[in-house]
Amino acid sequence: MNRVVITGMGVVAPNGTNLPAFTEAIRSGRSGLRFFQELKDHGLGCCVAGMPPDFDDSRLSKYLSPGVFKSLRSTTVKYALSAAIEAWEDAGFTIGQSSESDPETGCIFGNGVCDVDHMRHAIQFYENLGVQKLGVRHIEQLMTSAASAHIGGLIGMGNQVTANSSACSTGTEAILMAFDMIRSGRAKCMIAGSCEASSKYIWGVFDAMRVLNRNHNEDPEGASRPMAKDSAGFVPGSGAGALVLEELETAIRRGARIYAEIKGGFINSGGQRGGGTMTAPSPDGVKTCIKKALEVSCVNASEIDLVCGHLTGTAADKWEISCWAAALGRRGADFPCINTLKSLTGHCISAAGSIESVAALIQLHNDFIQPNKNCDQIQEEILEHIDQRCILCEPAEKPLNTVIKANFGFGDVNSCVIFKKITN
C-alpha cells in the first residue's frame, strides 16, 4: 500500500477566506460569526451565521472563460473553486491550459444539497420568461457533482472526478475516499474537499427543526457554544475546504512541502440502531468508527495529542465526549487536548469536515492548539469523562505529532481520519 501525504490546502471559511487569514484567525481564536438582518427579515429565530467575509470571486476570472465566469452564480461552486485553486497552487502546481488530461490525478469534492438559492433563481427565471430563455449553464451549477466537475475540468484531471454526499460527514469522508484511491495505487494525486452554500433557505430548514441557537442574536460571537453548560443549538455556516493528497514517493521526488501523512481512517454507519436515528448518530457506531480508524492506521490511542471533534453546541456534545473517552480508553487528565472549530465558524454543514481538517492540519504543522471559544463553563456530564484542562479556552503553543479528526452526520454516518507528522 502506498503512503499518502498532504501537500496543499485551501480554504474559504467564515473567519478567513485564504490560508494565511484562516491560520491567523484560528491561532488567535477569532470568530467569524455575525448577525444577518436578512435572516431576521425572513423570520428565522436564529439570525446569526458564519458566512465567508468579503468573499471576492473576481479572482476566478483569471481561470475561467468569460462566459463561464459571467454565468457562475452558485456560491457552492465559487467557494469550492476558490479553495481548490488555492490548494493546488499551495502544493506547488500550476493551472495551465494543457490539451491533455492527467490520468493519475482526480478529485472527490462533496456537498450536501445543490445551491438552493441558485435553484430558486433558475425556477423563477423559468416561470417568468419560459424555458427557451433559461440559458444553458444552470444544470452545471445545480448538479451534485458541480464542484468536482468544475475543478476537474479546470485542472484537466483524467482520473476519477466525482462528488460524495454524507451530510456533516461529507468532507472527512471525501478525504478518506481520495486517500484510498492513492493508497491502492489507482491514482497519484487527488484533490479532496467539500463545500456548502451561504443560503437562508438551507439555514431556515435547520431553524425550523429548532436545532439552531436562538439565544444569542445580540451576541453573535458568543452564539456557537460547543461543550458549554448553556449551549442552546448550533450556528449555521458555509464555505469550502480543499486538500491535495499525494503519493509520498511522488511528493518527495518533486520536492514538495509536506504538511502531514494520512495514517488511515474509517467510515461507517450506526444503522440507526442502538440510539442512532436519522438525526442522531448511534454511540456504538461512533465508538466503532474511532476504534477502527486507530486499528487500520496502526496508531495507538496513547499517541493522540489532539482530538478535533465534531462537537456542535447541541445536546449531543456530552455523549460525543463519552464516546471519545471510551473509544480511546483515555479519561480524566490522561485524555488528550480536544477542540472544535465550530466555536469560531459555526457548523459549516457539508463543508465542516474539510474546513475542520484544514484547521487540524494547520495546528499539527505549526505546533499550536486553537482555543475553544465560549466554553468557560463546561457541561458537568463532560467533566465526568475528561479533565477540564483538556479543553483549552486560550491559544496554546504545543508540540503535536498525531491528530485525530472525526465528523458525524444525519443518516447516522461517521468518518474519522488520523493525521501524523511525516516520519521515515
C-alpha positions, 0 to 999 in steps of 0.5 A: 500500500502506498503512503499518502501525504498532504501537500496543499490546502485551501480554504474559504471559511467564515473567519478567513477566506485564504490560508494565511487569514484562516491560520491567523484567525484560528491561532488567535481564536477569532470568530467569524460569526455575525448577525444577518438582518436578512435572516431576521427579515425572513423570520428565522429565530436564529439570525446569526451565521458564519458566512465567508467575509468579503468573499471576492470571486473576481479572482476566478476570472483569471481561470475561467472563460468569460462566459463561464465566469459571467454565468457562475452564480452558485456560491457552492461552486465559487467557494469550492473553486476558490479553495481548490485553486488555492490548494493546488497552487499551495502544493506547488502546481500550476493551472495551465491550459494543457490539451491533455488530461492527467490520468493519475490525478482526480478529485472527490469534492462533496456537498450536501444539497445543490445551491438552493438559492441558485435553484430558486433563481433558475425556477423563477427565471423559468416561470417568468420568461419560459424555458427557451430563455433559461440559458444553458449553464444552470444544470452545471451549477445545480448538479451534485457533482458541480464542484468536482466537475468544475475543478476537474475540468479546470485542472484537466484531471483524467482520473476519477472526478466525482462528488460524495454526499454524507451530510456533516460527514461529507468532507472527512469522508471525501478525504478518506475516499481520495486517500484510498484511491492513492493508497491502492495505487489507482491514482497519484494525486487527488484533490479532496474537499467539500463545500456548502452554500451561504443560503437562508433557505438551507439555514431556515430548514435547520431553524425550523427543526429548532436545532439552531441557537436562538439565544444569542442574536445580540451576541453573535460571537458568543452564539456557537457554544460547543461543550458549554453548560448553556449551549442552546443549538448550533450556528449555521455556516458555509464555505469550502475546504480543499486538500491535495493528497499525494503519493509520498514517493511522488511528493518527495521526488518533486520536492514538495512541502509536506504538511502531514501523512494520512495514517488511515481512517474509517467510515461507517454507519450506526444503522440507526440502531442502538440510539442512532436515528436519522438525526442522531448518530448511534454511540456504538457506531461512533465508538466503532468508527474511532476504534477502527480508524486507530486499528487500520492506521496502526496508531495507538490511542496513547499517541493522540495529542489532539482530538478535533471533534465534531462537537456542535453546541447541541445536546449531543456534545456530552455523549460525543465526549463519552464516546471519545473517552471510551473509544480511546480508553483515555479519561480524566487528565490522561485524555488528550487536548480536544477542540472544535472549530465550530466555536469560531465558524459555526457548523459549516454543514457539508463543508465542516469536515474539510474546513475542520481538517484544514484547521487540524492540519494547520495546528499539527504543522505549526505546533499550536492548539486553537482555543475553544471559544465560549466554553468557560463553563463546561457541561458537568456530564463532560467533566465526568469523562475528561479533565477540564484542562483538556479543553483549552479556552486560550491559544496554546503553543504545543508540540503535536505529532498525531491528530485525530479528526472525526465528523458525524452526520444525519443518516447516522454516518461517521468518518474519522481520519488520523493525521501524523507528522511525516516520519521515515 
